[in-house]
């Protein structure tokens, strides 16, 4: 206890230089937590889109009502198809409403005949099979297999998630480098005191523990504030999304989940442990060079 009291000038309770370090670590934790939320949202969006369109097939028929009825029967008879039905004009208008607005489709505007079909799970290549079968029956149709474009969407969102994860890693490495530099600078500023401590019998592990505890608390506090700011930013984005629901109808329903809470909760702990580890390594290496 006496030794800890004697070294109190080495690490005063208030250090103006640590205010800037606190801000930097807080900002890095904010960006890292937000990037983590973006990565999770990207993967969740990919899964949501894929689940919604898996097995869904839309068929446009250019012809009469009789041609549409014939196409429906042929689709139902196709191996791998679970269900198929022609859409009414009202159902077709609902599909077009996001583009045309609340006013809907003008009454005199002709709409294509649409057939909604669903393929059994695991069935592949059904789009090509339907196109060949319906064309052979002299029907003018266009078959849209949603799995084709959903694969591209999932690939894009997976790439966005990977970029966000890389950003999290880079931000974490930057935070560790900044803390290591600040620790080294603090140690050099008190070189005389460190040498005096060695003369009085203080061990390197004791001096290191002072810095470890100091930067552990700094990392936890800065990480907590950064996570709180990231939560506020995510909540604001969700609020904007909810208010603009009609304009971004293609997006899946977004919400803060348990996984998001885990990301935000881990941010202070990771920041604190990283700060403590960076301080320990820097202090031990610096002491071996100085003494």
Buried (B, 14 or more C-beta within 10 A) or exposed (E): EEEEEBBEEBBEEEBEEBEEBBEBBBBBBBBBBBBBBBBBBBBBBBEBBBEEBBBBBBBBBEBEEEBBBBBBEBBBEBEBBEEBBBBEEEEBBEBEBEEEEEEEBEEEEEEBBBBBBBBEEEBEEBBEBBBEBBEEEEBEBEBBBBBEEBEEBBEEBEEBBEBBBEBBEBBBEBBBEBBBEBBBEBBEEBEEBBEBBBEEEBEBEEBBBBBBEBBBEBBBBBBBBBBBBBBEBBEEBEEEBEEEEEEEEEBBEBEBEEBBEEBBEBBBBBBBBBBBBBBBBBBBEBBEEEE
